[in-house]
Amino acid sequence: MLDRRGNSMQCNVMPEYLEYSEKDDKFRLMTSGCRYVTIVNLARIIQCELLHKSIRRKPGCQSCADRTVVLEVQDGRNALERVMLHFSHFEKEAEHIEGRQYRIRIRYQKEDETELVIRVLSFGPFVRVTEPDSFAELIRERLRKQMACRL
């Protein structure tokens, strides 16, 4: 398998489930059994072998890493519809606040955090992170890095 930098690496994992990202047009394999590899982009797999030893599955592994981000969406330029489409594969709740303002709670895995930050930023002023503060700080840090690159 190739890592993000194109270097070859080897790991023993237990496949959990396969996920398809329509936005990115790629398949991801969700795994357990390896501390450092939990999501594998199928396009990066070079070789695969069936192991003769078993890997123990951690009980409840999927639910222990669940996180929640709360967004306020101002429904201009069909932002609400676009948000619901972009985050369609995540578990979420939507609630009308007033006028054209909505609150969306999205549950996600830690591994999806970077992708979520990028997607939230793509909505510009129509989406605001209200909680948790740690996620809002990730947004601010990403913007700082983008501004530093422009200078």
HELIX and SHEET records of a PDB file:
HELIX    1   1 LEU A   42  ARG A   44  5                                   3    
HELIX    2   2 CYS A   61  CYS A   64  1                                   4    
HELIX    3   3 ALA A   79  HIS A   86  1                                   8    
HELIX    4   4 LYS A  110  ASP A  112  5                                   3    
HELIX    5   5 GLU A  113  LEU A  121  1                                   9    
HELIX    6   6 GLY A  124  PHE A  126  5                                   3    
HELIX    7   7 ASP A  133  ARG A  150  1                                  18    
SHEET    1   A 3 MET A  14  SER A  21  0                                        
SHEET    2   A 3 LYS A  26  SER A  32 -1                                        
SHEET    3   A 3 ILE A  39  ASN A  41 -1                                        
SHEET    1   B 4 GLU A  91  GLU A  98  0                                        
SHEET    2   B 4 GLN A 101  GLN A 109 -1                                        
SHEET    3   B 4 ASP A  66  GLN A  74 -1                                        
SHEET    4   B 4 VAL A 127  GLU A 131 -1                                        
END                                                                             
